Amino acid sequence: MAYEISDKCTKCGSCKEVCPVEAISAGETKYVIDAGTCVDCGVCANECPVEAISPAS
């Protein structure tokens, strides 16, 4: 199961910097995670200062 980034994202970029498979990119209003590339490691969620990242529902 991939992770997803909610609208709480402040586009700080901390998640993108730590993603080991480069699945995170800047979207128009927030960062987005490519579900096909995400390996479900959770590093991004642990790094997010505003808790905007969680497992996809």
C-alpha positions in Angstrom: 0.0 0.0 0.0 1.5 3.3 -1.0 1.4 6.5 1.1 -0.5 9.7 0.3 0.0 13.3 1.1 -3.0 15.3 2.4 -3.9 18.9 1.9 -2.0 19.7 5.2 1.2 19.6 3.1 3.1 22.9 3.3 5.5 22.0 0.4 8.6 22.1 2.6 10.2 19.3 0.6 11.5 17.3 3.6 9.6 14.2 2.3 11.1 14.4 -1.2 14.6 14.6 0.2 14.4 11.4 2.1 12.4 9.2 -0.3 14.8 6.3 -1.3 13.0 5.6 -4.6 12.3 9.2 -5.7 8.5 8.6 -5.7 7.7 12.1 -4.4 7.4 15.2 -6.7 6.1 18.7 -6.3 2.5 19.1 -7.3 0.6 22.3 -7.9 -0.4 22.9 -4.3 1.3 20.1 -2.5 3.8 17.3 -2.9 2.5 14.0 -4.5 3.5 10.4 -4.2 3.6 8.1 -7.3 1.8 5.0 -5.9 3.4 2.8 -8.6 6.9 3.8 -7.4 6.3 4.0 -3.7 7.8 1.0 -1.8 5.7 1.7 1.4 8.8 2.3 3.6 7.2 5.1 5.6 10.4 7.3 5.7 8.5 10.2 4.3 5.7 10.0 6.9 8.3 10.0 9.7 10.0 13.0 8.2 6.9 15.2 7.6 6.8 18.0 10.2 3.1 18.6 9.8 2.0 14.9 9.7 0.5 15.3 6.2 1.6 11.8 5.0 -0.2 8.6 5.8 -0.9 5.2 4.3 -3.3 5.4 1.4 -6.8 4.4 2.2 
